[in-house]
Amino acid sequence: MTRKEFLKISGVKEKLEALATKYGFTVDQLLDVIQKESKFNTKAENPTSKATGLIQFMPKTAKGLDTSIEQISEMDVIAQLDLVDKYFEQNHTKG
């Protein structure tokens, strides 16, 4: 999937804009991370580490977010972006 196609998914652009504003990133920075980690594939899985999803949540990280990599791989884009929000809420200090 391309960046342009990803942004056309219903609600994605708005969700990314909200995350960017809330945590002090740009939408392009968030897209760069998602593209590098998963090529915009919600089911992307690293065969070695088992990291899964748009930003490659590790199994231990998923557990800390009250979910699992198996559940993450079944989530749609918006649900995964909600999880990104939860992760940032717990782990990111706005610079």
C-alpha positions as CSV (number, residue, x, y, z in Angstrom):
1,M,0.0,0.0,0.0
2,T,1.2,3.5,-0.7
3,R,1.2,6.5,1.6
4,K,-1.5,8.1,-0.6
5,E,-3.7,5.0,-0.4
6,F,-3.2,4.7,3.3
7,L,-4.4,8.3,3.8
8,K,-7.5,7.6,1.8
9,I,-8.8,5.0,4.4
10,S,-11.7,6.5,6.2
11,G,-10.7,8.3,9.3
12,V,-6.9,7.8,9.0
13,K,-5.9,11.3,8.0
14,E,-7.9,12.8,10.9
15,K,-6.6,10.2,13.4
16,L,-3.0,10.9,12.3
17,E,-3.5,14.7,12.6
18,A,-4.9,14.2,16.1
19,L,-2.0,12.0,17.1
20,A,0.5,14.4,15.6
21,T,-1.0,17.4,17.4
22,K,-1.3,15.6,20.7
23,Y,2.3,14.3,20.8
24,G,4.2,16.9,19.0
25,F,4.9,15.1,15.7
26,T,4.0,15.8,12.1
27,V,1.7,13.6,10.1
28,D,4.7,13.0,7.8
29,Q,6.8,11.8,10.7
30,L,4.1,9.3,11.8
31,L,3.7,8.1,8.2
32,D,7.5,7.7,7.9
33,V,7.5,5.4,10.9
34,I,4.5,3.4,9.8
35,Q,5.9,3.0,6.3
36,K,9.3,1.9,7.6
37,E,7.9,-0.5,10.2
38,S,5.1,-2.1,8.3
39,K,4.7,-0.6,4.8
40,F,1.1,0.3,6.0
41,N,0.2,-3.3,6.5
42,T,-1.8,-3.9,9.7
43,K,-0.9,-7.6,9.6
44,A,2.8,-7.1,9.2
45,E,4.8,-9.4,11.4
46,N,8.6,-9.6,12.0
47,P,9.4,-13.4,11.7
48,T,12.2,-13.1,14.3
49,S,10.8,-10.9,17.0
50,K,7.1,-11.4,16.3
51,A,6.6,-7.7,16.4
52,T,3.2,-7.0,14.8
53,G,1.1,-4.3,13.2
54,L,1.6,-0.8,11.8
55,I,4.3,0.2,14.2
56,Q,5.5,-3.3,15.1
57,F,4.4,-3.8,18.6
58,M,6.5,-6.4,20.4
59,P,4.6,-9.1,22.3
60,K,5.6,-7.7,25.7
61,T,4.5,-4.2,24.7
62,A,1.2,-5.5,23.4
63,K,0.7,-7.2,26.8
64,G,1.4,-3.9,28.6
65,L,-1.4,-2.4,26.4
66,D,-3.8,-5.1,27.5
67,T,-3.8,-6.9,24.2
68,S,-1.7,-9.4,22.3
69,I,0.1,-9.5,18.9
70,E,-2.6,-11.9,17.7
71,Q,-5.3,-9.4,18.6
72,I,-3.3,-6.6,17.0
73,S,-3.0,-8.5,13.7
74,E,-6.8,-8.7,13.6
75,M,-7.4,-4.9,14.3
76,D,-8.2,-2.5,11.5
77,V,-6.2,0.6,10.9
78,I,-8.2,2.9,13.2
79,A,-8.1,0.4,16.1
80,Q,-4.3,0.1,15.7
81,L,-3.9,3.9,15.6
82,D,-6.0,4.0,18.8
83,L,-3.5,1.6,20.3
84,V,-0.6,3.8,19.1
85,D,-2.3,6.6,21.0
86,K,-2.5,4.5,24.1
87,Y,1.2,3.5,23.7
88,F,2.2,7.1,23.3
89,E,0.1,8.1,26.3
90,Q,2.0,5.7,28.4
91,N,5.5,6.2,26.9
92,H,6.0,9.5,25.2
93,T,6.9,12.8,26.7
94,K,6.2,15.7,24.4
95,G,9.5,17.3,23.7
